[in-house]
Amino acid sequence: MPELRTQSIFSVFAETAERRGEHTAVICLGTRFSYRRLRQLAEAFAAAMAGLGVGPGEKVMLYIPN
């Protein structure tokens, strides 16, 4: 059985973004986002949430249409 990773989802994503920065990570509504850009957006979102007082371990709800 393969060894299970104990890293967070974000740390695995950050490693991938470091290795594959300019590769396409997501295509949404015809727009391509590289791993590097997706990481920048995730970090900006995290900073905005922190600015609202949301800290590590707190539960949040996101409403995102299909």
CHARMM-style PDB file with segment names, atoms N, HN, CA, C and O in Angstrom:
ATOM      1  N   MET     1       0.853  -1.175   0.000  1.00  0.00      PROA
ATOM      2  CA  MET     1       0.000   0.000   0.000  1.00  0.00      PROA
ATOM      3  C   MET     1       0.898   1.237   0.000  1.00  0.00      PROA
ATOM      4  O   MET     1       1.875   1.291   0.747  1.00  0.00      PROA
ATOM      5  N   PRO     2       0.575   2.232  -0.832  1.00  0.00      PROA
ATOM      6  CA  PRO     2       1.399   3.445  -0.854  1.00  0.00      PROA
ATOM      7  C   PRO     2       1.289   4.221   0.452  1.00  0.00      PROA
ATOM      8  O   PRO     2       0.268   4.186   1.138  1.00  0.00      PROA
ATOM      9  N   GLU     3       2.358   4.914   0.768  1.00  0.00      PROA
ATOM     10  HN  GLU     3       3.187   4.943   0.210  1.00  0.00      PROA
ATOM     11  CA  GLU     3       2.385   5.725   1.987  1.00  0.00      PROA
ATOM     12  C   GLU     3       1.423   6.905   1.840  1.00  0.00      PROA
ATOM     13  O   GLU     3       1.386   7.563   0.800  1.00  0.00      PROA
ATOM     14  N   LEU     4       0.653   7.162   2.885  1.00  0.00      PROA
ATOM     15  HN  LEU     4       0.683   6.628   3.730  1.00  0.00      PROA
ATOM     16  CA  LEU     4      -0.282   8.281   2.872  1.00  0.00      PROA
ATOM     17  C   LEU     4       0.456   9.576   3.173  1.00  0.00      PROA
ATOM     18  O   LEU     4       1.357   9.607   4.011  1.00  0.00      PROA
ATOM     19  N   ARG     5       0.073  10.635   2.493  1.00  0.00      PROA
ATOM     20  HN  ARG     5      -0.659  10.610   1.812  1.00  0.00      PROA
ATOM     21  CA  ARG     5       0.665  11.946   2.746  1.00  0.00      PROA
ATOM     22  C   ARG     5      -0.033  12.580   3.934  1.00  0.00      PROA
ATOM     23  O   ARG     5      -1.241  12.432   4.115  1.00  0.00      PROA
ATOM     24  N   THR     6       0.737  13.282   4.735  1.00  0.00      PROA
ATOM     25  HN  THR     6       1.719  13.403   4.589  1.00  0.00      PROA
ATOM     26  CA  THR     6       0.165  13.954   5.900  1.00  0.00      PROA
ATOM     27  C   THR     6       0.156  15.470   5.726  1.00  0.00      PROA
ATOM     28  O   THR     6      -0.102  16.210   6.676  1.00  0.00      PROA
ATOM     29  N   GLN     7       0.434  15.921   4.522  1.00  0.00      PROA
ATOM     30  HN  GLN     7       0.643  15.320   3.751  1.00  0.00      PROA
ATOM     31  CA  GLN     7       0.458  17.357   4.251  1.00  0.00      PROA
ATOM     32  C   GLN     7      -0.963  17.886   4.060  1.00  0.00      PROA
ATOM     33  O   GLN     7      -1.884  17.132   3.745  1.00  0.00      PROA
ATOM     34  N   SER     8      -1.121  19.187   4.254  1.00  0.00      PROA
ATOM     35  HN  SER     8      -0.373  19.799   4.510  1.00  0.00      PROA
ATOM     36  CA  SER     8      -2.417  19.809   3.994  1.00  0.00      PROA
ATOM     37  C   SER     8      -2.648  19.880   2.486  1.00  0.00      PROA
ATOM     38  O   SER     8      -1.712  19.770   1.695  1.00  0.00      PROA
ATOM     39  N   ILE     9      -3.894  20.064   2.111  1.00  0.00      PROA
ATOM     40  HN  ILE     9      -4.654  20.154   2.754  1.00  0.00      PROA
ATOM     41  CA  ILE     9      -4.226  20.216   0.692  1.00  0.00      PROA
ATOM     42  C   ILE     9      -3.473  21.407   0.112  1.00  0.00      PROA
ATOM     43  O   ILE     9      -2.944  21.333  -0.997  1.00  0.00      PROA
ATOM     44  N   PHE    10      -3.425  22.513   0.870  1.00  0.00      PROA
ATOM     45  HN  PHE    10      -3.855  22.573   1.771  1.00  0.00      PROA
ATOM     46  CA  PHE    10      -2.750  23.695   0.345  1.00  0.00      PROA
ATOM     47  C   PHE    10      -1.253  23.449   0.155  1.00  0.00      PROA
ATOM     48  O   PHE    10      -0.686  23.905  -0.837  1.00  0.00      PROA
ATOM     49  N   SER    11      -0.599  22.742   1.080  1.00  0.00      PROA
ATOM     50  HN  SER    11      -1.060  22.372   1.887  1.00  0.00      PROA
ATOM     51  CA  SER    11       0.844  22.527   0.920  1.00  0.00      PROA
ATOM     52  C   SER    11       1.138  21.650  -0.296  1.00  0.00      PROA
ATOM     53  O   SER    11       2.135  21.863  -0.986  1.00  0.00      PROA
ATOM     54  N   VAL    12       0.280  20.669  -0.563  1.00  0.00      PROA
ATOM     55  HN  VAL    12      -0.530  20.496  -0.004  1.00  0.00      PROA
ATOM     56  CA  VAL    12       0.451  19.848  -1.768  1.00  0.00      PROA
ATOM     57  C   VAL    12       0.245  20.717  -3.011  1.00  0.00      PROA
ATOM     58  O   VAL    12       1.007  20.626  -3.973  1.00  0.00      PROA
ATOM     59  N   PHE    13      -0.794  21.560  -2.983  1.00  0.00      PROA
ATOM     60  HN  PHE    13      -1.413  21.634  -2.201  1.00  0.00      PROA
ATOM     61  CA  PHE    13      -1.048  22.465  -4.100  1.00  0.00      PROA
ATOM     62  C   PHE    13       0.117  23.437  -4.291  1.00  0.00      PROA
ATOM     63  O   PHE    13       0.539  23.684  -5.420  1.00  0.00      PROA
ATOM     64  N   ALA    14       0.639  23.988  -3.192  1.00  0.00      PROA
ATOM     65  HN  ALA    14       0.297  23.787  -2.274  1.00  0.00      PROA
ATOM     66  CA  ALA    14       1.749  24.942  -3.273  1.00  0.00      PROA
ATOM     67  C   ALA    14       2.985  24.289  -3.897  1.00  0.00      PROA
ATOM     68  O   ALA    14       3.687  24.917  -4.690  1.00  0.00      PROA
ATOM     69  N   GLU    15       3.249  23.041  -3.544  1.00  0.00      PROA
ATOM     70  HN  GLU    15       2.679  22.530  -2.900  1.00  0.00      PROA
ATOM     71  CA  GLU    15       4.374  22.311  -4.145  1.00  0.00      PROA
ATOM     72  C   GLU    15       4.158  22.151  -5.648  1.00  0.00      PROA
ATOM     73  O   GLU    15       5.080  22.344  -6.441  1.00  0.00      PROA
ATOM     74  N   THR    16       2.942  21.799  -6.027  1.00  0.00      PROA
ATOM     75  HN  THR    16       2.194  21.643  -5.383  1.00  0.00      PROA
ATOM     76  CA  THR    16       2.629  21.639  -7.446  1.00  0.00      PROA
ATOM     77  C   THR    16       2.772  22.969  -8.173  1.00  0.00      PROA
ATOM     78  O   THR    16       3.308  23.017  -9.280  1.00  0.00      PROA
ATOM     79  N   ALA    17       2.298  24.041  -7.561  1.00  0.00      PROA
ATOM     80  HN  ALA    17       1.862  24.001  -6.662  1.00  0.00      PROA
ATOM     81  CA  ALA    17       2.416  25.370  -8.166  1.00  0.00      PROA
ATOM     82  C   ALA    17       3.878  25.756  -8.344  1.00  0.00      PROA
ATOM     83  O   ALA    17       4.231  26.414  -9.322  1.00  0.00      PROA
ATOM     84  N   GLU    18       4.720  25.356  -7.415  1.00  0.00      PROA
ATOM     85  HN  GLU    18       4.433  24.822  -6.620  1.00  0.00      PROA
ATOM     86  CA  GLU    18       6.154  25.648  -7.514  1.00  0.00      PROA
ATOM     87  C   GLU    18       6.776  24.887  -8.686  1.00  0.00      PROA
ATOM     88  O   GLU    18       7.575  25.442  -9.440  1.00  0.00      PROA
ATOM     89  N   ARG    19       6.404  23.616  -8.832  1.00  0.00      PROA
ATOM     90  HN  ARG    19       5.755  23.165  -8.219  1.00  0.00      PROA
ATOM     91  CA  ARG    19       6.978  22.772  -9.881  1.00  0.00      PROA
ATOM     92  C   ARG    19       6.395  23.062 -11.262  1.00  0.00      PROA
ATOM     93  O   ARG    19       7.109  23.012 -12.264  1.00  0.00      PROA
ATOM     94  N   ARG    20       5.101  23.364 -11.313  1.00  0.00      PROA
ATOM     95  HN  ARG    20       4.521  23.404 -10.499  1.00  0.00      PROA
ATOM     96  CA  ARG    20       4.401  23.457 -12.595  1.00  0.00      PROA
ATOM     97  C   ARG    20       3.776  24.832 -12.801  1.00  0.00      PROA
ATOM     98  O   ARG    20       2.746  24.952 -13.464  1.00  0.00      PROA
ATOM     99  N   GLY    21       4.383  25.855 -12.245  1.00  0.00      PROA
ATOM    100  HN  GLY    21       5.220  25.758 -11.706  1.00  0.00      PROA
ATOM    101  CA  GLY    21       3.844  27.204 -12.199  1.00  0.00      PROA
ATOM    102  C   GLY    21       3.068  27.694 -13.393  1.00  0.00      PROA
ATOM    103  O   GLY    21       1.948  28.180 -13.235  1.00  0.00      PROA
ATOM    104  N   GLU    22       3.624  27.585 -14.587  1.00  0.00      PROA
ATOM    105  HN  GLU    22       4.534  27.190 -14.715  1.00  0.00      PROA
ATOM    106  CA  GLU    22       2.961  28.146 -15.767  1.00  0.00      PROA
ATOM    107  C   GLU    22       2.054  27.152 -16.482  1.00  0.00      PROA
ATOM    108  O   GLU    22       1.400  27.514 -17.460  1.00  0.00      PROA
ATOM    109  N   HSD    23       2.002  25.913 -16.017  1.00  0.00      PROA
ATOM    110  HN  HSD    23       2.533  25.619 -15.222  1.00  0.00      PROA
ATOM    111  CA  HSD    23       1.090  24.937 -16.613  1.00  0.00      PROA
ATOM    112  C   HSD    23      -0.351  25.274 -16.232  1.00  0.00      PROA
ATOM    113  O   HSD    23      -0.599  25.888 -15.195  1.00  0.00      PROA
ATOM    114  N   THR    24      -1.283  24.872 -17.067  1.00  0.00      PROA
ATOM    115  HN  THR    24      -1.081  24.373 -17.910  1.00  0.00      PROA
ATOM    116  CA  THR    24      -2.694  25.124 -16.796  1.00  0.00      PROA
ATOM    117  C   THR    24      -3.170  24.235 -15.656  1.00  0.00      PROA
ATOM    118  O   THR    24      -2.987  23.018 -15.679  1.00  0.00      PROA
ATOM    119  N   ALA    25      -3.784  24.866 -14.660  1.00  0.00      PROA
ATOM    120  HN  ALA    25      -3.932  25.854 -14.641  1.00  0.00      PROA
ATOM    121  CA  ALA    25      -4.352  24.137 -13.523  1.00  0.00      PROA
ATOM    122  C   ALA    25      -5.851  23.959 -13.696  1.00  0.00      PROA
ATOM    123  O   ALA    25      -6.399  22.902 -13.382  1.00  0.00      PROA
ATOM    124  N   VAL    26      -6.515  25.002 -14.199  1.00  0.00      PROA
ATOM    125  HN  VAL    26      -6.070  25.861 -14.454  1.00  0.00      PROA
ATOM    126  CA  VAL    26      -7.972  25.018 -14.309  1.00  0.00      PROA
ATOM    127  C   VAL    26      -8.367  25.800 -15.554  1.00  0.00      PROA
ATOM    128  O   VAL    26      -7.732  26.795 -15.905  1.00  0.00      PROA
ATOM    129  N   ILE    27      -9.414  25.340 -16.210  1.00  0.00      PROA
ATOM    130  HN  ILE    27      -9.929  24.532 -15.925  1.00  0.00      PROA
ATOM    131  CA  ILE    27     -10.045  26.118 -17.272  1.00  0.00      PROA
ATOM    132  C   ILE    27     -11.474  26.363 -16.811  1.00  0.00      PROA
ATOM    133  O   ILE    27     -12.237  25.421 -16.603  1.00  0.00      PROA
ATOM    134  N   CYS    28     -11.830  27.628 -16.654  1.00  0.00      PROA
ATOM    135  HN  CYS    28     -11.209  28.394 -16.823  1.00  0.00      PROA
ATOM    136  CA  CYS    28     -13.158  27.996 -16.165  1.00  0.00      PROA
ATOM    137  C   CYS    28     -13.789  29.001 -17.120  1.00  0.00      PROA
ATOM    138  O   CYS    28     -13.257  30.091 -17.330  1.00  0.00      PROA
ATOM    139  N   LEU    29     -14.919  28.627 -17.692  1.00  0.00      PROA
ATOM    140  HN  LEU    29     -15.351  27.741 -17.521  1.00  0.00      PROA
ATOM    141  CA  LEU    29     -15.631  29.499 -18.632  1.00  0.00      PROA
ATOM    142  C   LEU    29     -14.717  29.990 -19.754  1.00  0.00      PROA
ATOM    143  O   LEU    29     -14.792  31.144 -20.175  1.00  0.00      PROA
ATOM    144  N   GLY    30     -13.854  29.092 -20.226  1.00  0.00      PROA
ATOM    145  HN  GLY    30     -13.793  28.154 -19.884  1.00  0.00      PROA
ATOM    146  CA  GLY    30     -12.967  29.417 -21.330  1.00  0.00      PROA
ATOM    147  C   GLY    30     -11.689  30.138 -20.949  1.00  0.00      PROA
ATOM    148  O   GLY    30     -10.856  30.415 -21.812  1.00  0.00      PROA
ATOM    149  N   THR    31     -11.520  30.448 -19.671  1.00  0.00      PROA
ATOM    150  HN  THR    31     -12.197  30.223 -18.970  1.00  0.00      PROA
ATOM    151  CA  THR    31     -10.311  31.128 -19.204  1.00  0.00      PROA
ATOM    152  C   THR    31      -9.381  30.117 -18.545  1.00  0.00      PROA
ATOM    153  O   THR    31      -9.797  29.347 -17.679  1.00  0.00      PROA
ATOM    154  N   ARG    32      -8.122  30.128 -18.963  1.00  0.00      PROA
ATOM    155  HN  ARG    32      -7.785  30.754 -19.667  1.00  0.00      PROA
ATOM    156  CA  ARG    32      -7.120  29.229 -18.378  1.00  0.00      PROA
ATOM    157  C   ARG    32      -6.427  29.926 -17.215  1.00  0.00      PROA
ATOM    158  O   ARG    32      -6.050  31.094 -17.305  1.00  0.00      PROA
ATOM    159  N   PHE    33      -6.269  29.194 -16.137  1.00  0.00      PROA
ATOM    160  HN  PHE    33      -6.575  28.245 -16.064  1.00  0.00      PROA
ATOM    161  CA  PHE    33      -5.551  29.696 -14.970  1.00  0.00      PROA
ATOM    162  C   PHE    33      -4.351  28.792 -14.730  1.00  0.00      PROA
ATOM    163  O   PHE    33      -4.500  27.577 -14.602  1.00  0.00      PROA
ATOM    164  N   SER    34      -3.162  29.383 -14.668  1.00  0.00      PROA
ATOM    165  HN  SER    34      -3.040  30.370 -14.772  1.00  0.00      PROA
ATOM    166  CA  SER    34      -1.963  28.602 -14.367  1.00  0.00      PROA
ATOM    167  C   SER    34      -1.944  28.277 -12.874  1.00  0.00      PROA
ATOM    168  O   SER    34      -2.660  28.890 -12.083  1.00  0.00      PROA
ATOM    169  N   TYR    35      -1.118  27.311 -12.507  1.00  0.00      PROA
ATOM    170  HN  TYR    35      -0.536  26.813 -13.150  1.00  0.00      PROA
ATOM    171  CA  TYR    35      -0.964  26.983 -11.090  1.00  0.00      PROA
ATOM    172  C   TYR    35      -0.490  28.208 -10.315  1.00  0.00      PROA
ATOM    173  O   TYR    35      -0.948  28.458  -9.200  1.00  0.00      PROA
ATOM    174  N   ARG    36       0.418  28.962 -10.900  1.00  0.00      PROA
ATOM    175  HN  ARG    36       0.790  28.758 -11.805  1.00  0.00      PROA
ATOM    176  CA  ARG    36       0.942  30.154 -10.225  1.00  0.00      PROA
ATOM    177  C   ARG    36      -0.174  31.174  -9.978  1.00  0.00      PROA
ATOM    178  O   ARG    36      -0.282  31.722  -8.881  1.00  0.00      PROA
ATOM    179  N   ARG    37      -0.999  31.427 -10.993  1.00  0.00      PROA
ATOM    180  HN  ARG    37      -0.911  30.982 -11.884  1.00  0.00      PROA
ATOM    181  CA  ARG    37      -2.087  32.402 -10.852  1.00  0.00      PROA
ATOM    182  C   ARG    37      -3.146  31.901  -9.870  1.00  0.00      PROA
ATOM    183  O   ARG    37      -3.675  32.679  -9.076  1.00  0.00      PROA
ATOM    184  N   LEU    38      -3.452  30.623  -9.921  1.00  0.00      PROA
ATOM    185  HN  LEU    38      -3.023  29.991 -10.566  1.00  0.00      PROA
ATOM    186  CA  LEU    38      -4.436  30.063  -8.997  1.00  0.00      PROA
ATOM    187  C   LEU    38      -3.940  30.181  -7.560  1.00  0.00      PROA
ATOM    188  O   LEU    38      -4.725  30.458  -6.653  1.00  0.00      PROA
ATOM    189  N   ARG    39      -2.645  29.972  -7.350  1.00  0.00      PROA
ATOM    190  HN  ARG    39      -2.008  29.747  -8.087  1.00  0.00      PROA
ATOM    191  CA  ARG    39      -2.086  30.146  -6.004  1.00  0.00      PROA
ATOM    192  C   ARG    39      -2.189  31.609  -5.566  1.00  0.00      PROA
ATOM    193  O   ARG    39      -2.543  31.887  -4.421  1.00  0.00      PROA
ATOM    194  N   GLN    40      -1.886  32.537  -6.462  1.00  0.00      PROA
ATOM    195  HN  GLN    40      -1.599  32.311  -7.393  1.00  0.00      PROA
ATOM    196  CA  GLN    40      -2.015  33.963  -6.131  1.00  0.00      PROA
ATOM    197  C   GLN    40      -3.447  34.301  -5.730  1.00  0.00      PROA
ATOM    198  O   GLN    40      -3.668  35.024  -4.759  1.00  0.00      PROA
ATOM    199  N   LEU    41      -4.412  33.784  -6.469  1.00  0.00      PROA
ATOM    200  HN  LEU    41      -4.233  33.196  -7.258  1.00  0.00      PROA
ATOM    201  CA  LEU    41      -5.816  34.038  -6.154  1.00  0.00      PROA
ATOM    202  C   LEU    41      -6.206  33.421  -4.812  1.00  0.00      PROA
ATOM    203  O   LEU    41      -6.937  34.034  -4.034  1.00  0.00      PROA
ATOM    204  N   ALA    42      -5.719  32.206  -4.540  1.00  0.00      PROA
ATOM    205  HN  ALA    42      -5.125  31.708  -5.172  1.00  0.00      PROA
ATOM    206  CA  ALA    42      -6.019  31.545  -3.263  1.00  0.00      PROA
ATOM    207  C   ALA    42      -5.430  32.330  -2.097  1.00  0.00      PROA
ATOM    208  O   ALA    42      -6.075  32.488  -1.061  1.00  0.00      PROA
ATOM    209  N   GLU    43      -4.206  32.821  -2.266  1.00  0.00      PROA
ATOM    210  HN  GLU    43      -3.682  32.693  -3.108  1.00  0.00      PROA
ATOM    211  CA  GLU    43      -3.574  33.598  -1.197  1.00  0.00      PROA
ATOM    212  C   GLU    43      -4.286  34.936  -0.987  1.00  0.00      PROA
ATOM    213  O   GLU    43      -4.411  35.398   0.147  1.00  0.00      PROA
ATOM    214  N   ALA    44      -4.749  35.556  -2.066  1.00  0.00      PROA
ATOM    215  HN  ALA    44      -4.647  35.181  -2.987  1.00  0.00      PROA
ATOM    216  CA  ALA    44      -5.501  36.811  -1.943  1.00  0.00      PROA
ATOM    217  C   ALA    44      -6.828  36.571  -1.227  1.00  0.00      PROA
ATOM    218  O   ALA    44      -7.246  37.381  -0.400  1.00  0.00      PROA
ATOM    219  N   PHE    45      -7.488  35.463  -1.542  1.00  0.00      PROA
ATOM    220  HN  PHE    45      -7.150  34.804  -2.214  1.00  0.00      PROA
ATOM    221  CA  PHE    45      -8.748  35.123  -0.883  1.00  0.00      PROA
ATOM    222  C   PHE    45      -8.504  34.866   0.606  1.00  0.00      PROA
ATOM    223  O   PHE    45      -9.269  35.326   1.454  1.00  0.00      PROA
ATOM    224  N   ALA    46      -7.441  34.133   0.918  1.00  0.00      PROA
ATOM    225  HN  ALA    46      -6.820  33.759   0.229  1.00  0.00      PROA
ATOM    226  CA  ALA    46      -7.110  33.860   2.325  1.00  0.00      PROA
ATOM    227  C   ALA    46      -6.835  35.156   3.080  1.00  0.00      PROA
ATOM    228  O   ALA    46      -7.266  35.313   4.222  1.00  0.00      PROA
ATOM    229  N   ALA    47      -6.126  36.079   2.451  1.00  0.00      PROA
ATOM    230  HN  ALA    47      -5.776  35.951   1.523  1.00  0.00      PROA
ATOM    231  CA  ALA    47      -5.836  37.363   3.095  1.00  0.00      PROA
ATOM    232  C   ALA    47      -7.117  38.160   3.321  1.00  0.00      PROA
ATOM    233  O   ALA    47      -7.280  38.800   4.360  1.00  0.00      PROA
ATOM    234  N   ALA    48      -8.026  38.119   2.347  1.00  0.00      PROA
ATOM    235  HN  ALA    48      -7.894  37.599   1.503  1.00  0.00      PROA
ATOM    236  CA  ALA    48      -9.301  38.824   2.499  1.00  0.00      PROA
ATOM    237  C   ALA    48     -10.110  38.227   3.647  1.00  0.00      PROA
ATOM    238  O   ALA    48     -10.710  38.959   4.435  1.00  0.00      PROA
ATOM    239  N   MET    49     -10.126  36.908   3.741  1.00  0.00      PROA
ATOM    240  HN  MET    49      -9.638  36.313   3.101  1.00  0.00      PROA
ATOM    241  CA  MET    49     -10.857  36.250   4.833  1.00  0.00      PROA
ATOM    242  C   MET    49     -10.233  36.606   6.180  1.00  0.00      PROA
ATOM    243  O   MET    49     -10.947  36.873   7.146  1.00  0.00      PROA
ATOM    244  N   ALA    50      -8.909  36.609   6.245  1.00  0.00      PROA
ATOM    245  HN  ALA    50      -8.328  36.392   5.460  1.00  0.00      PROA
ATOM    246  CA  ALA    50      -8.225  36.986   7.488  1.00  0.00      PROA
ATOM    247  C   ALA    50      -8.556  38.428   7.852  1.00  0.00      PROA
ATOM    248  O   ALA    50      -8.724  38.753   9.028  1.00  0.00      PROA
ATOM    249  N   GLY    51      -8.648  39.285   6.849  1.00  0.00      PROA
ATOM    250  HN  GLY    51      -8.511  39.021   5.895  1.00  0.00      PROA
ATOM    251  CA  GLY    51      -9.008  40.678   7.082  1.00  0.00      PROA
ATOM    252  C   GLY    51     -10.406  40.839   7.656  1.00  0.00      PROA
ATOM    253  O   GLY    51     -10.710  41.838   8.309  1.00  0.00      PROA
ATOM    254  N   LEU    52     -11.251  39.850   7.410  1.00  0.00      PROA
ATOM    255  HN  LEU    52     -11.005  39.038   6.880  1.00  0.00      PROA
ATOM    256  CA  LEU    52     -12.605  39.849   7.964  1.00  0.00      PROA
ATOM    257  C   LEU    52     -12.665  39.185   9.336  1.00  0.00      PROA
ATOM    258  O   LEU    52     -13.729  39.079   9.945  1.00  0.00      PROA
ATOM    259  N   GLY    53     -11.499  38.739   9.810  1.00  0.00      PROA
ATOM    260  HN  GLY    53     -10.634  38.825   9.314  1.00  0.00      PROA
ATOM    261  CA  GLY    53     -11.443  38.132  11.133  1.00  0.00      PROA
ATOM    262  C   GLY    53     -11.560  36.622  11.149  1.00  0.00      PROA
ATOM    263  O   GLY    53     -11.654  36.026  12.222  1.00  0.00      PROA
ATOM    264  N   VAL    54     -11.557  35.987   9.983  1.00  0.00      PROA
ATOM    265  HN  VAL    54     -11.480  36.472   9.111  1.00  0.00      PROA
ATOM    266  CA  VAL    54     -11.635  34.530   9.914  1.00  0.00      PROA
ATOM    267  C   VAL    54     -10.236  33.971  10.146  1.00  0.00      PROA
ATOM    268  O   VAL    54      -9.291  34.336   9.447  1.00  0.00      PROA
ATOM    269  N   GLY    55     -10.110  33.086  11.128  1.00  0.00      PROA
ATOM    270  HN  GLY    55     -10.877  32.789  11.696  1.00  0.00      PROA
ATOM    271  CA  GLY    55      -8.811  32.521  11.467  1.00  0.00      PROA
ATOM    272  C   GLY    55      -8.738  31.037  11.178  1.00  0.00      PROA
ATOM    273  O   GLY    55      -9.739  30.421  10.811  1.00  0.00      PROA
ATOM    274  N   PRO    56      -7.550  30.455  11.342  1.00  0.00      PROA
ATOM    275  CA  PRO    56      -7.359  29.024  11.113  1.00  0.00      PROA
ATOM    276  C   PRO    56      -8.328  28.196  11.962  1.00  0.00      PROA
ATOM    277  O   PRO    56      -8.545  28.473  13.142  1.00  0.00      PROA
ATOM    278  N   GLY    57      -8.894  27.185  11.333  1.00  0.00      PROA
ATOM    279  HN  GLY    57      -8.718  26.959  10.375  1.00  0.00      PROA
ATOM    280  CA  GLY    57      -9.782  26.270  12.039  1.00  0.00      PROA
ATOM    281  C   GLY    57     -11.235  26.717  12.108  1.00  0.00      PROA
ATOM    282  O   GLY    57     -12.101  25.944  12.517  1.00  0.00      PROA
ATOM    283  N   GLU    58     -11.509  27.955  11.714  1.00  0.00      PROA
ATOM    284  HN  GLU    58     -10.805  28.583  11.382  1.00  0.00      PROA
ATOM    285  CA  GLU    58     -12.896  28.432  11.747  1.00  0.00      PROA
ATOM    286  C   GLU    58     -13.650  27.906  10.531  1.00  0.00      PROA
ATOM    287  O   GLU    58     -13.084  27.752   9.449  1.00  0.00      PROA
ATOM    288  N   LYS    59     -14.915  27.639  10.726  1.00  0.00      PROA
ATOM    289  HN  LYS    59     -15.375  27.764  11.605  1.00  0.00      PROA
ATOM    290  CA  LYS    59     -15.747  27.133   9.637  1.00  0.00      PROA
ATOM    291  C   LYS    59     -16.333  28.307   8.864  1.00  0.00      PROA
ATOM    292  O   LYS    59     -16.765  29.303   9.444  1.00  0.00      PROA
ATOM    293  N   VAL    60     -16.336  28.167   7.549  1.00  0.00      PROA
ATOM    294  HN  VAL    60     -15.985  27.358   7.078  1.00  0.00      PROA
ATOM    295  CA  VAL    60     -16.951  29.172   6.685  1.00  0.00      PROA
ATOM    296  C   VAL    60     -17.829  28.448   5.667  1.00  0.00      PROA
ATOM    297  O   VAL    60     -17.625  27.266   5.392  1.00  0.00      PROA
ATOM    298  N   MET    61     -18.780  29.145   5.126  1.00  0.00      PROA
ATOM    299  HN  MET    61     -18.946  30.105   5.350  1.00  0.00      PROA
ATOM    300  CA  MET    61     -19.631  28.581   4.091  1.00  0.00      PROA
ATOM    301  C   MET    61     -19.440  29.405   2.826  1.00  0.00      PROA
ATOM    302  O   MET    61     -19.437  30.635   2.865  1.00  0.00      PROA
ATOM    303  N   LEU    62     -19.282  28.719   1.720  1.00  0.00      PROA
ATOM    304  HN  LEU    62     -19.284  27.720   1.688  1.00  0.00      PROA
ATOM    305  CA  LEU    62     -19.167  29.390   0.430  1.00  0.00      PROA
ATOM    306  C   LEU    62     -20.381  29.024  -0.405  1.00  0.00      PROA
ATOM    307  O   LEU    62     -20.764  27.856  -0.469  1.00  0.00      PROA
ATOM    308  N   TYR    63     -20.977  29.994  -1.032  1.00  0.00      PROA
ATOM    309  HN  TYR    63     -20.666  30.943  -0.980  1.00  0.00      PROA
ATOM    310  CA  TYR    63     -22.088  29.754  -1.944  1.00  0.00      PROA
ATOM    311  C   TYR    63     -21.579  30.035  -3.342  1.00  0.00      PROA
ATOM    312  O   TYR    63     -21.309  31.182  -3.699  1.00  0.00      PROA
ATOM    313  N   ILE    64     -21.450  28.982  -4.130  1.00  0.00      PROA
ATOM    314  HN  ILE    64     -21.669  28.051  -3.841  1.00  0.00      PROA
ATOM    315  CA  ILE    64     -20.901  29.114  -5.471  1.00  0.00      PROA
ATOM    316  C   ILE    64     -21.857  28.420  -6.440  1.00  0.00      PROA
ATOM    317  O   ILE    64     -22.123  27.229  -6.283  1.00  0.00      PROA
ATOM    318  N   PRO    65     -22.375  29.130  -7.428  1.00  0.00      PROA
ATOM    319  CA  PRO    65     -23.280  28.481  -8.381  1.00  0.00      PROA
ATOM    320  C   PRO    65     -22.542  27.444  -9.225  1.00  0.00      PROA
ATOM    321  O   PRO    65     -21.321  27.502  -9.368  1.00  0.00      PROA
ATOM    322  N   ASN    66     -23.289  26.507  -9.774  1.00  0.00      PROA
ATOM    323  HN  ASN    66     -24.281  26.460  -9.657  1.00  0.00      PROA
ATOM    324  CA  ASN    66     -22.695  25.468 -10.635  1.00  0.00      PROA
ATOM    325  C   ASN    66     -22.050  26.078 -11.848  1.00  0.00      PROA
ATOM    326  OT1 ASN    66     -21.501  25.359 -12.682  1.00  0.00      PROA
TER     327      ASN     66
END
